[in-house]
Amino acid sequence: MTKLASKPASVTDSRPMTEEADFLQIKSIDHVHFYVGNANHAMFYWWKAYGFKPVAYSGLETGNRDFASYVLESGQARFVLSAAYGPTSEIAAHQMVHGDGVKVIALEVDDVEKAWKETTSRGGKSAWSPREQKDDFGIFRTSAIYTYGETLHVFVDRDDYKGVFAPTYRPIKDKEAQSVGLAAIDHIVGNVQLGKMNEWVNYYHKVMGFRQLMHFDDKDISTEYSALMSKVMQNGNGRVKFPINEPAEGKKKSQIEEYLDYYLTPGAQHVALITGDIIKTVTQLKENGVEFLRVPETYYEVLPDRVGKIDEDMKAIHDLGILVDRDDEGYLLQIFTKSIQDRPTMFIEVIERHGSQSFGKGNFKALFEALELEQEKRGNL
Ligand SMILES: [Fe+2]
């Protein structure tokens, strides 16, 4: 066990990371790539429900004979949705086993060769060595390693590429979007198997130079029935945060186990999208038909005493079902959607931060009780 992993629960580690230890120098999350059954439908969903703007397309019309793919953006958040044209595609195989889900969490770097060498020499498993794709718009460079389950981290260098997104993609110009104010990806959570959390924490530390920001044990995150443990890993510049969850022993089935039962491998559990105005964002999302988890009324009876004064209107917070948590640095507002595909696997979080860099520890219990109600309806508790 590393020194970091043995720190007491829920302690924020704010020591600066030396440049040497931050050997990856990740600039940002470049995109999240979903493998889905029907990219056309998925594009419509993210466009009309979440207000993402479709910006690029790749498919038969652009010379891509293998898969259809759409790129959508909201602020700095970029999602790519791809579906296979035939049963022999690796996208089809992935989708058949796992359902719709995140295949790639792509990270923008200056040097994909260095990123690949640094990570694979530290024990990262290569998915592909540095490669260049060229077209009329320049050179698009990538390399890739595996993380939990079948999920990949693709390193992307687009400095010498002036086209839209990547080779074979062409701009979409006729689709305007009504933004709901989703500005960027705040964090992406991975679910791993019982007993595997520390392995993946060490992986992010050793292979990718991340540090542990905080951790939550089963005393923080347990209900009468089920529990989970979580540690949050963060890269050198603090822009990339990856919490890792594992199930903990409880009276009944943990939500993490339910995920693993349906995704059939570790994978991305939720993507958190940040907004500057959660009341406006959630109001619009609800109007668009997005469904959120709802915590019991008792949550709001004690909320003012628990979090003190906040800038937002408490009635709006209550009516929309938004959750609030406070720590030493400030407060945050957050809300979670129901599963966004048929299988009870992935969901979306919307978050607004007012100083707090945490993840809503004070909401865990109420939230997981709400989640268990849904789990029970599915016969999976
Ligand atoms: Fe989250």
Boltz pocket constraint, residues with backbone or C-beta under 6 A from the ligand:
constraints:
  - pocket:
      binder: B
      contacts: [[A, 187], [A, 189], [A, 270], [A, 272], [A, 349], [A, 359]]
      max_distance: 6.0
